[in-house]
Amino acid sequence: MKLQQLICAFLLGAASLALCAAEREVDRVAAIVDNGVILKTDIDEIVERVKRNAQAQGQTLPSDQALRTQATERLIMTSLQLQMAQRMGLQISDAQLDDTIRNIAQGENMTLEQFRQRVTSEEGNYERFREKVREEIITNEVLRANVQRRIYISPQEVDNLLKLMEEQGAINEQYKLGHILIAIPSQATTEQINDARERAEQVIKLLREGSDFRRIAIASSSAANALEGGELDWMGINEMPTLFSEAIRGRKRGDLAGPLRSGAGFHILTIFDIRGENVTELQEVKARHILVKPSIIVSEERARGLLNDILQKVQAGEADFAEMAKQHSEDPGSKLNGGELGWSEPDVYVPAFRDTLNRLQLNEISEPFRTEHGWHIAQLLDRRTVDATADRKREQVYRMIFNRRFNEESTSFLRELRDEAYIEVLADN
């Protein structure tokens, strides 16, 4: 018996020994995920946040056990992606993290200090929030890096969709969908498929009888956004997975669709809202950058340090940005042009690069920042507004197809990642 337990027993009596031991318990493992673990406090934190948000919105929730199951599943997928990021050597620097949080604050029309105060009052721990943002950036980059390589779009596909859209007239509507997935394993048996189908039919029955879609999504969905009530971001009909677009075409707000069968399982959809989109002008940026890629020879710190040295020399007038790009940049597409990337919409770049350009003033050079490609410094050369010409329409159509494929392939990638992992949810959870 440990000294502290002996003291407890002496002071409080043998009956209080178990209580002392319980009070000393700080945390415990709720699940094992490959080489990582999920802690009970992490699950508790998500459940409490969902409850706070639901209370603020006047929304009813399913049982605590259902919430804990969804929170555990989300943490499992996050853990798997973070472990993959380690294997990929993907890191998010403090500078890049600060840039992202600064952009979040600006989007809320707040200063960084005001945003910090709000997070502290709502979440209780700003540093904890900061690390959650870092994890979200990393998991997004893992998803992007692994899913992009699966996608190929031929010029003929772009031509076909562009022609179809022109025949049908401009399709400006966007949809905010609700989505519930009743998943099936990748090597599902007939019995498992039939069981999933029955559960999906039960869910659609409850919804048609008036049950709240968001509450049912939290309780029943296997999709990544279950804890958000199944709510998806705004999408045009040509950006959705084909299965979804065919099911909701011509439907109105509040309609239900499903169950729809795919390789992932059975999907149930609703239309939360519909809005028009009339984009006739596009915003473009002209930028240049210098890229240094970490390697076995060049460490992360050395890559960042080299860019810091270049930045200081350029700012002091001791070096020319274009010449430094020609000498040091490892981006073959822009190196010979002095790092210039030409005119592009910001969204064509990976999020960290896009967000950095969006916050720069004209001719300002960024501090070194990290993306999945390596370390960069970037300079914003100009901004302009252009008409949505024929070329721009082709780019928009390409992006629609890409977004659709990305959504479809993301689901497959995450399912494969989970199927190949060792996962053990401990009974106490």
Secondary structure, DSSP 8 states (H G I E B T S, - for coil): --HHHHHHHHHH-GGGHHHHHHHH----EEEEETTEEEEHHHHHHHHHHHHHHHHHHT-----HHHHHHHHHHHHHHHHHHHHHHHHHT----HHHHHHHHHHHHHHTT--HHHHHHHHHHHHS-HHHHHHHHHHHHHHHHHHHHHHHTT----HHHHHHHHHHHHHH----EEEEEEEEEEE--TT--HHHHHHHHHHHHHHHHHHHTT--HHHHHHHH--STTGGGTTB---EETTTS-HHHHHHHTT--TT-EEEEEEETTEEEEEEEEEEEE----EEEEEEEEEEEE---SSS-HHHHHHHHHHHHHHHHTTSS-HHHHHHHH---TTTGGGTTEEEEE-GGGS-HHHHHHHHH--TT-B---EEETTEEEEEEEEEEEEEE--HHHHHHHHHHHHHHHHHHHHHHHHHHHHHHTS-EEE-TT-
